[in-house]
Amino acid sequence: MKDVRKVNKFEWEIPKSYHEGMLVPGKIFADDILFKGIEIDGSIKQVVNSAMLPGIVKSAIAMPDMHYGYGLPIGGVVATDVENGVIVPGGVGFDINCGVRLMVTDLEKKDVAPGIEKLINTLHNRVPAGLGGSGPLKLSRKELSKVCRMGAKWSIGQGAGSENDLHYIEENGAIDGAEPEVISSKAFERGAKQLGTLGSGNHFLEIQYVSEIFNHDIAQTFGIHEGQVAIMIHTGSRGFGHQVCTDYLALMNQCLSKYRIDVPDRQLCCVPANSPEGRSYYKAMACAANYAWANRQYIASYVNDVLLKVLHISPGALGLRTLYDVAHNIVKKEVHFVDGGKKILAVHRKGATRAFPKGLLPKDSPYHHTGHPVIVPGSMGTDSFVLVGTQKGLDEAFGSSCHGAGRVLSRHKAIKQAKGRSIANELEDIGIIARAASKRTLVEEMPEAYKDIDRIVDVMQGSGLTMKIAKLSPMGAIKG
């Protein structure tokens, strides 16, 4: 580690000389305390490994919530030249388009707090959750193919939300280029019963309120104010996306010799982005990403129904609307400046959120003049944040941000540390009602299992990659 250079208070550089195979330097955004944890978890080696990927440009990047993952560290950002570089399933991960939807209401905390337990209990009963859980929808392959192409728009067509929601979803709720023909039968089988379900692990649905505003002008444009009730949904493409990743990891491992690609870790198996296999993966990944947007759209409709029923109010009084829905496990083809010119890049964000600043979204976007909201959930029992991207973030990190708190304890260690404790009772003691598919889930996801979200967001702010807009505090949570 003696060769890793501290650039400033919030940035560290791994020079190309660190390892002879590195094509670009590594860049880690962290303060001293976060970096100490990063040093011991093995994720720095993964940054170094990703810096050896053919066609990588500028640098291999890691956000302050980084921790060890499959191939690429969670919190990693890697961009490759589409014409001369590779596409890497491990740079996206198994939960394709795991992401976050933040919805806001016209309700105030005082309107909801007295009945929060009933509200959380009803949501827990209404929203299917848990490992391998299935929902009421049973889709044929033909209908699931429509989901792959249409994304959130498919759910809207089933009565889950309105067309206006699409303006507030990344890519309007569907990436172009999705082709269900490249999806395996096993993936279709796994996805047929899971649309409209929360899943397991760190996935959650949380009732929150806006507890602090940092930038009043942008917050006003976003339509958020202190005391306002919000709902956050964190989930992805479920078993469908997991199977897509599994299928293409197997394929690309077989193709390494075909394309004479040597990777330092087989978990980074890859193919040229413009090869038949590379194009096929992108089409399949787009299908899974669109499935995830359809999934969050459907869950949002469950939330709307429960709020209306439990609170006995009209849709107009509720005023539920999507602030933004954004992915944090995805690869997208984007145009960025590299070496003084524009290039089409395959930007892999794994546990990292797109954070485009003002002027980059289409002119008809509601966030063209501000940049879109960047949603950063905390751990269960801690605050979450709304950020916005900056020009520096675009220049130095391909318009990317952290995606959350980032684990610091494995699930096994969390269980061991929580022995004899009741996490649900501890959370209730601080005013948070928590429900989960199992007691084990609450233990695995306890707040101590994650890094300090305030410190992570302060690094993002201090480094200049993003700006803080608002803080949201939890009232009640449902874990997968």
Steps between C-alpha positions, in 0.01 A plus 500: 500500500802732521458579130141622543510878502267723700404775254297705744269458800246304297692331217764231463687387189637158413765573233539283192841402636325318786461196273655444159166400347317821583394701196367796700541617861251416771308773678333458841283763664519466879615678813764360735258300713316343206831423327624302800203268464548475125865398548409178679200366305674411172307744285808705407635196317174491304550863395850406380363199311234709327768746388636217281183456294553546124375834377458660842528881488608770745505302826343218699283674759361405840253695711522549880246223566722248319543147631596160368271365229489255210779599260458875530468650848153612596527875461709459185481697174678383185461648152627325188516617141213329319701477178818355649411385849313229683166458675512334842202328670693505830513877461122507535438211735226244545223737609475690172340841552480468869395858556293744700171677447420798721140617515374808683155592626299803608488358852698624799668286763233593755233357267662157486697449823205406726400209275844395376489153655171412330630641174822295512313184598256543211779566252685195631195287431437658159848510343641151432850467645760242593749268334349348186165661582234514232211740451149483360619552142564188293639604164526294184821515297318716244390749765837499672660580164283813492630593845856461369437748221263746671628517858299730727261579217378139508402534867323828427303318232381262772366792705809546718556876488473754220692594186625810681715276721724423203641855498640433847673169430849456359477423127123562530474155654651292218840471332493471123639187339344237725440175310330215691619248239842492670353407840515138621192294585625470856512879537144526369394230743653683795353834398147381428380517861715773652383824340359726767710350781757657729744211532743436783827621651546876508190570291243707683197725497521791740268777620707813562468872557719785377697599810741757355546711188852598394428675169165678511496614136551153353279340765222733394546396138491136611181572695627397843483679835567428866244281673373350174424127494686293241518134401815326380502169310829311460494185288603370158442234235472212745575145380454608139803728504699257712454229240591734214829578674563132578439399138732761353779447752510138386502606134772761541724268697491271198580790268814633669732283291300569184574873528844451659399694808699448819337622820658494849178363648255265323218693665591780258446277197405714203476526122538788256196726538436487125539122467192282445519382861552855628202634311293204616584569866406865463162403353441253785619747764257759358217247534584446867536874562158560347355219714631680809339830401172317440543336841547825693212656306272217608608516864433874496138426410471271806631784715246741355213259570608440860549867581154587369339213691675538835497880513142528363589784265441585136770474230501879481567535871774237485676657203729201451748558217836365390791733569744274314584137431863419427713187455822423683597165342514549125716554191392771259629641175570867561694776325784648706806714429821297489836643393338816369233332288163332536484123524225247548582312818356196674470647850476222757354615832494231766366635824534846351227742390486712188537866605459718192521876569289773347483523123559133424147366506267574206353850497152365567620327818369657823859493626681644197585821685609342829627151432295201607460393866761252620341273761732361767329270751648447843490178696191393691460748784719775354439798275489506120596785269405675178801635311556653158793457262762760409719579201801377695324171560436472127863577416664281764254214557294478179209668681480245782432497872499263795188285532454448873673424826700193393539191718769485764391172662424179315158351566664225706687753715185708544314194631783423739521859627123525554472180702253547785368831368164596350573732209129570452465616860816710478365675193160553661673661797630773266162542332539272196256217428673217313357185347672229297439165337700346786674603824827391341460769232468775761816375668695478174392852406545670838644854481843396634548271199546810283737791473418848628273647231562859620875455458455351153278785383741754651779347289281535190436865589859572601642345184268716290346202316150577628310756707272423794140606448297334776511246782220251563449319830320166543165449671445139405665236282422168335800281421501223246 
